[in-house]
Amino acid sequence: MPAEPTVLHFNDCAFVGLTLVRAARRQGLEWGYLPPAKVRPARTPAGPLGRAVYLPYVARRARALRRADVVHVHYATSVRLIRERFMPARPYLLHLHGTDIREQWTDPRYREEITRAIDGAEHVFYTNLDTADQARAARPDAQYMPAFVDLAALPTWTPGARGRRVVFASRWSRVKGAATMLALAAELRRVLPADVRLQGLDWGEAAPEAAALGVELLSQRPHAAYLDLLAGADVVVGQATGLLGVSELEAMALGVPVVTPSTLLPHPEGGAPPVLPGTVEETVGNVLAALADPPAASRRLDARRWVAEHYTADRYVPGLQEIYRRVAR
């Protein structure tokens, strides 16, 4: 039997790469992983100091690429980092994670770079249902692979343990439907009893407006601490975009009833997601109903089973390994 190819997952978004690597390990495969913090510095000063800061990242990337037979790159603009001077050429797969294909692909500042990254990939995946048309226009053979939830990493849901709480899962940004979420926050604060806390992250350009409406803003935090925040919620409010992000999926997998002030796109295999969608007015009613008995609402939705069936990485590992074998050279 020929040796399995050495695989490197390069960069990451929403922990898709990390979750795939962990799933592969459970199946006896050791895929490498170079996370965003090791791919490039968060900030690079100008001049000689900037070069001194940047060079260790260049060296790390070159070492990782030399050890790899095939590279799975996450996010289109990351491809430039494996093509820099001193980088050994390796075949790569490309994972489109949203903004790269949704916005940057049509932006004249990025169009050429992203088109080149897509064209040069051995295989292309996209993670968001709303980008299917763009991804397939850029690459007709692009394949949908969702973002994932690592069920083993989730804490236990404890509704009511820290007082009644409604948690907004997404950042307060236009791309997440901030205007609708702000309207919902205002109405919830008006109708909910004072002992029900509205919470969200201090993140996004509209965060000050959320605070002014009575949302308790919490600092951004490591992923494990964020999961703990979701696990203490009685109800989670998802983004107002018609999509489920990883945060919403994690809340669903925890068992928390999730409401969305929008109509969701159906899953290609699983149909309508088991959340409570609707207008702002309908979502207020859904929150009130779920708060009356969160565990009962959770049982009715049965969302954890649905997420486990459609948004876990394990079933994608064998197919990926076949592609890696085919393209490695």
Buried (B, 14 or more C-beta within 10 A) or exposed (E): EEEBBBBBBBBBBBBBBBBBBBBBEEEEBEBBBBBBEBBBEEEEEEEEEEEEBBEEBBEBBBEBBEEBBBBBBBBBBBBBBBEEEEBEEBBBBBBBBBBBBBEBBEEEEBEEBBBBBBEEBBBBBBBBBEBBEBBBEBBEEBEBBBBBBBBEBBEEBEBEEEEBBBBBBBBBBEBBBBEBBBBBBBBBBEEBEEEBBBBBBBBBEBBEBBBEBBBEBBEEEEEEEBBBBBBBBBBBBBBBBBBBBBBBBBBBBBBBBBBBBBEBBEBEEEEEBBBBBBBBEEBBBBBBBBBEBBEEBBEEBEBBEBBBEBBBBBEBBEEBBEBBBEBBE
